[in-house]
Structure formats: structure tokens, C-alpha cells
Amino acid sequence: MDSKHKSSTVDFEYKHKYEELWLLSEQVCKLEDPKSRMSEILATFHAACQDHLGIFDIQARRLGRLTTFEPLVPHRTCKISPPLWSKPVEVRKKYKFNCRTSPPNSVSCRYPCVACGHELDSELTSRGVYAKCRKCRRQMHLECQKVLLLASRFTCHSIREPLEKPGVKCLPIEVIPPKPLRDSERCIVCGESCVGLGSAVVVCTEQNCNYQTHKRCVETLADINGEQFVASEYVCNHINYYLKPSEVVEYCLGNSEICKQVKLMVSRRGQIDHRDYSGKRKRYENPDIVCEKCGQLVGLNETDHALRYCSAIYLGPPIPTSDYEYTESKYKRIRRCALYDYPP
């Protein structure tokens, strides 16, 4: 009897562990500020889940000076970092469907279902057995209607996801974003990748500096400044302007008028001021750190390495649980860990 009672208690605690974390995060935020926003509660819940799963982001703690483990040491000589022309967007696009959208092209037929795209029975369509859109009059399988939880007189705008077959949902695909390049692997002038280019890349000659630059970018910048480029004397601090990749190509292949336009655009953009860099973009002598679980180097720009890119933690498809209502957050991977319990 006691063993059964103990097992039921363990199951109860295991089932509601994220509920307790959510309530604790909400209480902490309300004590600090009774008018705290939902974003602050979600951030606290994010940290609580990381603490519970043992996957705290080491680089974020180093930048916040929350740990004494290998503190960041500012670089004494080299101060210039690669540009950030565009931020990577990892938000998954929502499925947009309306009366003008064609159904999924799974099977080409005369009377396709607006939800799954498979063929409808011509006799049943004439009888009006299927569910119809009240605007465009297109029809849908009754099985698809039950899966999508739609009324008999629905609208195409209410279809939120495509179906693989009549009454069968498409399985969600867990997309692992590509691992971002470290700053030392990007060109300081244009910000593009320098990996695997060999002799087309120039390395800084300063000690304890492994930052790289495209040779064509440095030569273009030297020509704009009216100087002569010498590879043996190249230093990161010689870079005074950022150039976009398209501007480098136009300057190298264009005529004198195009070159004047590029010079005008660069001068309007202004020179680089490293004092405006944020803590993540500043130069350090020890920016990278080795992951204890997968053994790979982790850069400062690789936030949430354990949740996104660590090959030792990713265990394939998850096992669903009933903790969905307590984990509505904007954090993609931490929500995945909270929604699903990974096998041991």
C-alpha cells in the first residue's frame, strides 16, 4: 500500500513540475513588482526551466558577470568586430489560408478538399453532403472538418494547418537552426563567412588575434582610403569603414561613376566607433568556450547552445505530456523542453 502511495505521489510531482515552476516564477515577479509584465514572467520561467534541466547558458552568464568560471578578458589591441547587416530570423511562418488560396497539391483532381487537397466524391458534392465554405462555396471532407474542429458552414480563413490525408494531420517537423558562425569566422569588413577560403583570406598579425578578413574586401577598403594594402602589416584596427558585400562587388567590377557612388555611400555611413558596441559585440581574448557535453567551441553569439545546437543533448522526437497550458512562451526551444519530457 505504501509503495503504491509513493508511486502516485511521484507521478503527481512529475506531472506538475512545470506548473510549479510557472507559479513560482509568477510569484517572484509579483513580489518584486505587482505590475510586472508577462514578458518578465516568461523570462523568469525561462531561467527556472534552464535551472531545472541543468542547461544554463554559460556564455550569457559570462556576459552578465554572473559566474567566475573563465571570466571574459577584453582584448587590449584589436577592437573592431564584424558588422551586423541583418539579424537571423528564426520565427516559423504561420499557415495562411483564405478563399483565394489553392488547396494543398497532394493529388491533382477536379474536386479537391480545401484542407487536404485529396479528391471529393462527385455525387456527394452535388448532394451537398460535405462541409462548405460560406464565402467561396468550396467543400471539405467531413473527416477533415472533425480534425480541424470547424463548423459545417466554415470559412477558408479558419483553416490553420494543412492536412496530409482526409482526417490525418501533418506531423510537425522540428527544425534545428543552422549553427551560427563565430565572429572570428566572419569577415571584419563585410561580415560574410571566411571558412574554407584559403589564400583569399587575410589574418590579423596581432598576437592572440585570429580574426580574418577577405583579401578583396581589404584591398577595396584600402583603395577607398587612398592607401596601399600590405598583408604582412595588416591589423584589425586598420578597418575604419564597413562595406556591404554588394558594394565590394560593384566597386571591383564597376566603372568610375559606380565607384564614386560607393565611396559616397560609405562616407555617409560614417566610420566605425568600437565604443558603441554592446557587450556581446566587444572583442575579448577568450570569447569562445568548450562545451562540456559535445566538446565543440561555443561563441558569444551562439545563445542557448544547450537548447539549440548541442549535439549531445538533442535526442530526436519528443514524448508529449500534458503541460501545454503552463508553457505558452515565445522561447522556441525552451518551450519544447517544457512541453515534452525527453527520455532518459
Steps between C-alpha positions, in 0.01 A plus 500: 500500500779737588683429174189582298453822693865596441476429125183709469671787684800483268272498193314803632823692559638392162184606320475843656867600521471773235180626661693557821779677310246725329322589826833563673615730217173689515524544878859625482415760236188615687698544823762715326246700301121448529460648150759275336438417134450158350837525320678533838315196636592301189865599536498381862328179395763456228779520759314267738462236228868530412592456865268198533637334185863586582565683173584854602651707218864540608577778252203710613613462861854602403371812326283584801795440736297245693776242519871498577562209262741629232402868518519699176824692448472808271741504207771760547585584139231382255164673552316464166230233462316379186188693393141393553314583183203274572388298797408133443126439511401164648127557542298230331248639249136439580279315256291766326196378310204685352243466224755594233761245610514175307475178707811285570630337180511146631270356229393682182125451457184681391340543842780535758449533873603845619671354809692196368481538121376145438207427272138532607224271382318671212160357598532613860612847393186541289284392794666746736612238750843656558567810709507820294670834530233764536691744279660308211280188527797263488452172684689288752501137617295436812806330651707813441226711653507292820880515527511878451198549731311714248129567464298374206490854356864600543726753328831420331672753725430273800721218357817535709699200376512272193414132534695212352196278428128521574485513880877467550715788625844579360764419760688811615862505391752605762742726313842545660636842393846504342781563741603868483851600400730628771622857458852374427359306201340809343659775293556819698421720200189338343390249767485197267654159572876444466494124562688286247619785271873435543722765338204733436497585874736726696561440872580769753869516593441604862573251776202306644280603205363252246243722328491477121413727209442445129800614303277664239312693770821634656641601162172677412498687831866599456421635153209702638729648768771571239750265664701197396422166662788295646399157633799470736399821680124441516332562838129494589510861614589610145132444406325837523190436283254214453418389145200299388575194281311657209706818531825303478382326182381827343827675585713222354298455179352850452620809318618827648146635557393190695817521708421862584151401610639223724748745656216745563286233667789388721581855608134568584489187713790632707805343657495215749484589868573194716379687809142454379527120508283302739649251742446214258672680209806617692831327437637259762814291518301190606156534336450130421452223754495122468167325561542229764236276337576511127861628507443777243595864528214731595512864390350802671239536225388138542235558764324201656753252367364218716145557374568564131827360367652255749519161329539314831165621639279472191325163529268495201120513509349590838240319711190720554363573847212707639698808606401714202287762675781611732763553231359754255820698442691655212808289558496226238743244635438552871128463431577175322684372807213609723229356279675167456686278742805347337573132559789441743 
